[in-house]
Amino acid sequence: MKEKIWLSSPHLTGEEQKYIKEAFDTNWVAPLGPNVNGLEADICAYSQVKSCSALTSGTSAIHLALILLGVEADDEVLVSSFTFSATINPIRYQKAIPVLIDSEKDTWNMSPELLEQAIQDRIAKGKTPKAIILVHLYGMPSKMDELIGIANKYKIPIIEDAAEAIGASYKGRPMGGFGELGVFSFNGNKIITTSGGGALVSNNPDYCKKATFLATQARDEAPHYQHSQIGYNYRMSNIVAGIGRGQIEVLDDRVAARRKNFEFYKKELGDIPTISFVEEPDGFFSNRWLTTILTDSFETRERIRLVLEKENIESRPLWKPMHLQPVFEEFPAYTDGTSEDLFNRGLCLPSGSNLSLEDLRRVVGIIKEVLRTKY
Ligand SMILES: *Cc1c(COP(=O)(O)O)cnc(C)c1O
């Protein structure tokens, strides 16, 4: 069996251990400590935001963001349909209603036209949505000017799900700081990882202060354990944060390596008529978390995927849109077929920052071979 090539595997430097060792040496193993504060400060500096709360996951960050915006049972939340289920699940934790919005074709992110159409329709049906969660998929920024314009017009706050987009920017500004609240993930497959972890950011420090309070079991100030609200156990530990501090030091290198992967794939496969790539519009800077290709048909996509699998190379269809998922199909959706078509024809290629040139050559060699045999 040939050596496995993964879609996106953790890429550590060894430097992470310095921070973990410090935590052991100073006995800051129990929950909080200097690494958590340090990581929060690093994230604020990197993302140009005023405040940060380090949490156990991106999912818990989205959950707390919804709670902070007062989302409750039967409230409606507008959300990108073309995403990972973790964007939507926290809406259901609150027993609120996801209203799923399809993508536009330039960035594959939330369509401003469909967003406005949905808002007008929901208002006409009697309910103004409580929040908008938009996702910067695969590290590509969304059309922020248009989306923020619509959100402001109807006074609906934005949560940015930037789980895949740390290191990406729009018109020179890092993703995560555009909305009322922003979310990052440091899961094992993301561009930087803490093995598992996430963060909530905001330019309104009150939100992050409240998030940290809720994430540590909502303890009121008192010598005994006193509670006046429901709390959560969502806080990142000091050990995990140590990994994050080491990782954020190399984030720019990781972005550069992933962008280089994209450039390589595009150079090698860009001339094939049945394959296309999603390009950055002017002012958009993607971290190219995953390189994705769009083929001419479901059949071509599957042929490539299955041969890669046989060659021990991991690839994956694009996210299956949430309005097509059994668990969410009952909810309102504003769609025009865009994300369904992307799902049918698109494929994520191995994209780790630790791939060698040899790995990349193996992948493109197989894809070229598969497409040659068709004709
Ligand atoms: C990974 C991911 C999440 C969830 O983050 P976790 O840290 O795994 O909980 C949410 N949204 C998107 C778009 C993601 O890719």
Ligand as a Chemical Component Dictionary entry (heavy atoms), coordinates in Angstrom:
data_LIG
# 
_chem_comp.id                   LIG 
_chem_comp.type                 NON-POLYMER 
_chem_comp.pdbx_formal_charge   0 
_chem_comp.three_letter_code    LIG 
# 
loop_
_chem_comp_atom.comp_id 
_chem_comp_atom.atom_id 
_chem_comp_atom.alt_atom_id 
_chem_comp_atom.type_symbol 
_chem_comp_atom.charge 
_chem_comp_atom.model_Cartn_x 
_chem_comp_atom.model_Cartn_y 
_chem_comp_atom.model_Cartn_z 
_chem_comp_atom.pdbx_ordinal 
LIG C1 C1 C 0 -14.905 23.062 12.018 1  
LIG C2 C2 C 0 -16.069 23.931 11.828 2  
LIG C3 C3 C 0 -16.912 24.283 12.884 3  
LIG C4 C4 C 0 -16.824 23.667 14.255 4  
LIG O1 O1 O 0 -15.645 23.837 14.929 5  
LIG P1 P1 P 0 -15.229 22.776 16.067 6  
LIG O2 O2 O 0 -14.052 23.417 16.703 7  
LIG O3 O3 O 0 -14.898 21.492 15.375 8  
LIG O4 O4 O 0 -16.389 22.652 16.998 9  
LIG C5 C5 C 0 -17.936 25.185 12.650 10 
LIG N1 N1 N 0 -18.139 25.695 11.433 11 
LIG C6 C6 C 0 -17.376 25.363 10.383 12 
LIG C7 C7 C 0 -17.654 26.003 9.070  13 
LIG C8 C8 C 0 -16.329 24.455 10.536 14 
LIG O5 O5 O 0 -15.597 24.100 9.478  15 
# 
loop_
_chem_comp_bond.comp_id 
_chem_comp_bond.atom_id_1 
_chem_comp_bond.atom_id_2 
_chem_comp_bond.value_order 
_chem_comp_bond.pdbx_ordinal 
LIG C1 C2 SING 1  
LIG C2 C3 SING 2  
LIG C2 C8 DOUB 3  
LIG C3 C4 SING 4  
LIG C3 C5 DOUB 5  
LIG C4 O1 SING 6  
LIG O1 P1 SING 7  
LIG P1 O2 DOUB 8  
LIG P1 O3 SING 9  
LIG P1 O4 SING 10 
LIG C5 N1 SING 11 
LIG N1 C6 DOUB 12 
LIG C6 C7 SING 13 
LIG C6 C8 SING 14 
LIG C8 O5 SING 15 
# 
